[in-house]
Amino acid sequence: IRLLSGTYEPLLENLPLVIKECAEDEQCMDVINDPAHSLDGVRLVWSLLKHPSNVVKRNACWALVPCIKRAKDAPEMVRAFVGGLELTVSLLESDDTEVLAAVCAAIAEIAVDPENLGILTDHGVVEKLARLVNTEDEHLRAYLTLAIAFCSEWGRNNYEFGRLNAVAPLVNYANSKNKDVLKGVCIAFYHLSKEPLNCVTMHTCGVIK
């Protein structure tokens, strides 16, 4: 964890991947997110999202996914990083599809908490996710659908995805041979269908077929 404070780029590219694996273990996660914040592992990983290297940013996002999932006080932990959620949403403007896929995975995990989802919404997450739906990249599609699914569960977000024409393109995802894409789009359809207008759009686009 202390090595995350360094500046050697090849090290910073790989350290988040090690943290990612360690975070899957409960005891390791307690060290990464120690109550006394003496190590501040999650904060250091989150700060890597500011790094100019796309590889560092991508791997840092992948490390955040299990950290957020496994941390005992995950919602509060996420909110504790001033500017962290805004920084995360800003990465949706990246031109690197691997970074986009990773940040979508992180957002899907963050959005499980309603309060954090509200903050993501205030930072324009719906509009930024909606702009990505025409991607042809299967890896990005798999995680974009999950981000859209879980970001639909706040206020009028569900309606907004429809208004921004983000629902119709998702129907084409159902033709994918990629199981992760199919899983993601089915979850997205479930959440989006809670808005009647989205049901009309999906039906018109042939989702039943």
Contacts in CASP RR format, 6 or more apart in sequence:
PFRMAT RR
TARGET T0000
AUTHOR 0000-0000-0000
METHOD contacts of the structure
MODEL  1
IRLLSGTYEPLLENLPLVIKECAEDEQCMDVINDPAHSLDGVRLVWSLLK
HPSNVVKRNACWALVPCIKRAKDAPEMVRAFVGGLELTVSLLESDDTEVL
AAVCAAIAEIAVDPENLGILTDHGVVEKLARLVNTEDEHLRAYLTLAIAF
CSEWGRNNYEFGRLNAVAPLVNYANSKNKDVLKGVCIAFYHLSKEPLNCV
TMHTCGVIK
1 19 0 8 1.000
1 31 0 8 1.000
1 32 0 8 1.000
1 39 0 8 1.000
1 40 0 8 1.000
1 41 0 8 1.000
1 44 0 8 1.000
2 39 0 8 1.000
3 11 0 8 1.000
3 15 0 8 1.000
4 12 0 8 1.000
4 15 0 8 1.000
4 19 0 8 1.000
4 41 0 8 1.000
4 44 0 8 1.000
4 45 0 8 1.000
4 47 0 8 1.000
4 48 0 8 1.000
5 44 0 8 1.000
6 12 0 8 1.000
9 53 0 8 1.000
9 56 0 8 1.000
12 48 0 8 1.000
12 51 0 8 1.000
12 53 0 8 1.000
12 56 0 8 1.000
13 53 0 8 1.000
13 55 0 8 1.000
13 56 0 8 1.000
13 59 0 8 1.000
14 59 0 8 1.000
16 45 0 8 1.000
16 48 0 8 1.000
16 56 0 8 1.000
16 59 0 8 1.000
16 60 0 8 1.000
16 62 0 8 1.000
16 63 0 8 1.000
17 59 0 8 1.000
17 62 0 8 1.000
17 63 0 8 1.000
19 32 0 8 1.000
19 41 0 8 1.000
19 45 0 8 1.000
19 63 0 8 1.000
19 67 0 8 1.000
20 59 0 8 1.000
20 62 0 8 1.000
20 63 0 8 1.000
20 65 0 8 1.000
20 66 0 8 1.000
20 67 0 8 1.000
22 28 0 8 1.000
22 29 0 8 1.000
22 32 0 8 1.000
23 29 0 8 1.000
23 32 0 8 1.000
23 63 0 8 1.000
23 66 0 8 1.000
23 67 0 8 1.000
23 69 0 8 1.000
23 70 0 8 1.000
24 66 0 8 1.000
24 70 0 8 1.000
26 70 0 8 1.000
29 66 0 8 1.000
29 67 0 8 1.000
29 70 0 8 1.000
29 71 0 8 1.000
30 72 0 8 1.000
31 39 0 8 1.000
32 39 0 8 1.000
32 41 0 8 1.000
32 42 0 8 1.000
32 67 0 8 1.000
33 41 0 8 1.000
33 42 0 8 1.000
33 67 0 8 1.000
33 71 0 8 1.000
33 72 0 8 1.000
33 73 0 8 1.000
33 77 0 8 1.000
34 40 0 8 1.000
34 41 0 8 1.000
37 43 0 8 1.000
42 64 0 8 1.000
42 67 0 8 1.000
42 71 0 8 1.000
42 77 0 8 1.000
42 81 0 8 1.000
43 80 0 8 1.000
43 81 0 8 1.000
45 60 0 8 1.000
45 63 0 8 1.000
45 64 0 8 1.000
45 67 0 8 1.000
46 60 0 8 1.000
46 64 0 8 1.000
46 81 0 8 1.000
46 84 0 8 1.000
46 87 0 8 1.000
48 56 0 8 1.000
48 57 0 8 1.000
48 59 0 8 1.000
48 60 0 8 1.000
49 57 0 8 1.000
49 60 0 8 1.000
49 61 0 8 1.000
49 84 0 8 1.000
49 87 0 8 1.000
49 88 0 8 1.000
49 91 0 8 1.000
50 87 0 8 1.000
51 57 0 8 1.000
51 60 0 8 1.000
54 94 0 8 1.000
54 96 0 8 1.000
54 98 0 8 1.000
54 99 0 8 1.000
57 91 0 8 1.000
57 94 0 8 1.000
57 99 0 8 1.000
57 102 0 8 1.000
57 103 0 8 1.000
58 96 0 8 1.000
58 98 0 8 1.000
58 99 0 8 1.000
58 101 0 8 1.000
58 102 0 8 1.000
59 102 0 8 1.000
61 88 0 8 1.000
61 91 0 8 1.000
61 99 0 8 1.000
61 102 0 8 1.000
61 103 0 8 1.000
61 105 0 8 1.000
61 106 0 8 1.000
62 102 0 8 1.000
62 105 0 8 1.000
62 106 0 8 1.000
64 106 0 8 1.000
64 109 0 8 1.000
65 105 0 8 1.000
65 106 0 8 1.000
65 109 0 8 1.000
68 74 0 8 1.000
68 77 0 8 1.000
68 78 0 8 1.000
68 106 0 8 1.000
68 109 0 8 1.000
68 110 0 8 1.000
69 109 0 8 1.000
71 77 0 8 1.000
74 113 0 8 1.000
75 113 0 8 1.000
75 115 0 8 1.000
75 116 0 8 1.000
78 84 0 8 1.000
78 85 0 8 1.000
78 110 0 8 1.000
78 113 0 8 1.000
78 116 0 8 1.000
79 85 0 8 1.000
79 115 0 8 1.000
79 116 0 8 1.000
79 119 0 8 1.000
85 110 0 8 1.000
85 116 0 8 1.000
85 119 0 8 1.000
85 120 0 8 1.000
85 123 0 8 1.000
86 123 0 8 1.000
88 103 0 8 1.000
88 106 0 8 1.000
88 107 0 8 1.000
88 110 0 8 1.000
88 120 0 8 1.000
89 107 0 8 1.000
89 120 0 8 1.000
89 123 0 8 1.000
89 124 0 8 1.000
89 125 0 8 1.000
89 128 0 8 1.000
90 123 0 8 1.000
91 99 0 8 1.000
91 100 0 8 1.000
91 103 0 8 1.000
92 100 0 8 1.000
92 103 0 8 1.000
92 104 0 8 1.000
92 107 0 8 1.000
92 125 0 8 1.000
92 128 0 8 1.000
92 129 0 8 1.000
92 131 0 8 1.000
92 132 0 8 1.000
93 128 0 8 1.000
94 100 0 8 1.000
94 103 0 8 1.000
97 135 0 8 1.000
97 137 0 8 1.000
97 139 0 8 1.000
97 140 0 8 1.000
98 139 0 8 1.000
100 132 0 8 1.000
100 135 0 8 1.000
100 140 0 8 1.000
100 144 0 8 1.000
101 137 0 8 1.000
101 139 0 8 1.000
101 140 0 8 1.000
101 142 0 8 1.000
101 143 0 8 1.000
101 144 0 8 1.000
102 143 0 8 1.000
104 129 0 8 1.000
104 132 0 8 1.000
104 140 0 8 1.000
104 143 0 8 1.000
104 144 0 8 1.000
104 146 0 8 1.000
104 147 0 8 1.000
105 143 0 8 1.000
105 146 0 8 1.000
105 147 0 8 1.000
107 120 0 8 1.000
107 125 0 8 1.000
107 129 0 8 1.000
107 147 0 8 1.000
107 150 0 8 1.000
107 151 0 8 1.000
108 143 0 8 1.000
108 146 0 8 1.000
108 147 0 8 1.000
108 149 0 8 1.000
108 150 0 8 1.000
108 151 0 8 1.000
110 116 0 8 1.000
110 117 0 8 1.000
110 120 0 8 1.000
111 117 0 8 1.000
111 120 0 8 1.000
111 125 0 8 1.000
111 147 0 8 1.000
111 150 0 8 1.000
111 151 0 8 1.000
111 153 0 8 1.000
111 154 0 8 1.000
112 150 0 8 1.000
114 153 0 8 1.000
114 154 0 8 1.000
117 150 0 8 1.000
117 151 0 8 1.000
117 153 0 8 1.000
117 154 0 8 1.000
118 154 0 8 1.000
120 151 0 8 1.000
121 151 0 8 1.000
121 154 0 8 1.000
121 155 0 8 1.000
121 157 0 8 1.000
125 147 0 8 1.000
125 151 0 8 1.000
126 151 0 8 1.000
126 157 0 8 1.000
126 160 0 8 1.000
126 161 0 8 1.000
126 164 0 8 1.000
127 160 0 8 1.000
127 164 0 8 1.000
129 144 0 8 1.000
129 147 0 8 1.000
129 148 0 8 1.000
129 151 0 8 1.000
129 161 0 8 1.000
129 166 0 8 1.000
130 160 0 8 1.000
130 161 0 8 1.000
130 164 0 8 1.000
130 165 0 8 1.000
130 166 0 8 1.000
132 140 0 8 1.000
132 144 0 8 1.000
133 144 0 8 1.000
133 148 0 8 1.000
133 165 0 8 1.000
133 166 0 8 1.000
133 169 0 8 1.000
133 170 0 8 1.000
134 169 0 8 1.000
135 141 0 8 1.000
135 144 0 8 1.000
138 176 0 8 1.000
138 178 0 8 1.000
138 180 0 8 1.000
138 181 0 8 1.000
141 173 0 8 1.000
141 176 0 8 1.000
141 178 0 8 1.000
141 181 0 8 1.000
141 185 0 8 1.000
142 178 0 8 1.000
142 180 0 8 1.000
142 181 0 8 1.000
142 183 0 8 1.000
142 184 0 8 1.000
145 170 0 8 1.000
145 173 0 8 1.000
145 181 0 8 1.000
145 184 0 8 1.000
145 185 0 8 1.000
145 187 0 8 1.000
145 188 0 8 1.000
146 184 0 8 1.000
146 187 0 8 1.000
146 188 0 8 1.000
148 161 0 8 1.000
148 166 0 8 1.000
148 170 0 8 1.000
148 188 0 8 1.000
148 191 0 8 1.000
148 192 0 8 1.000
149 184 0 8 1.000
149 187 0 8 1.000
149 188 0 8 1.000
149 190 0 8 1.000
149 191 0 8 1.000
149 192 0 8 1.000
150 191 0 8 1.000
151 157 0 8 1.000
152 158 0 8 1.000
152 161 0 8 1.000
152 188 0 8 1.000
152 191 0 8 1.000
152 192 0 8 1.000
152 194 0 8 1.000
152 195 0 8 1.000
153 191 0 8 1.000
158 191 0 8 1.000
158 192 0 8 1.000
158 194 0 8 1.000
158 195 0 8 1.000
158 198 0 8 1.000
159 195 0 8 1.000
159 197 0 8 1.000
159 198 0 8 1.000
161 167 0 8 1.000
161 192 0 8 1.000
161 195 0 8 1.000
161 198 0 8 1.000
162 192 0 8 1.000
162 195 0 8 1.000
162 197 0 8 1.000
162 198 0 8 1.000
162 201 0 8 1.000
167 192 0 8 1.000
167 198 0 8 1.000
167 201 0 8 1.000
167 202 0 8 1.000
167 205 0 8 1.000
168 201 0 8 1.000
168 202 0 8 1.000
168 204 0 8 1.000
168 205 0 8 1.000
170 185 0 8 1.000
170 188 0 8 1.000
170 189 0 8 1.000
170 192 0 8 1.000
171 202 0 8 1.000
171 205 0 8 1.000
171 206 0 8 1.000
171 207 0 8 1.000
173 181 0 8 1.000
173 182 0 8 1.000
173 185 0 8 1.000
174 182 0 8 1.000
174 185 0 8 1.000
174 207 0 8 1.000
176 182 0 8 1.000
176 185 0 8 1.000
189 202 0 8 1.000
189 207 0 8 1.000
192 198 0 8 1.000
192 202 0 8 1.000
193 199 0 8 1.000
193 202 0 8 1.000
END
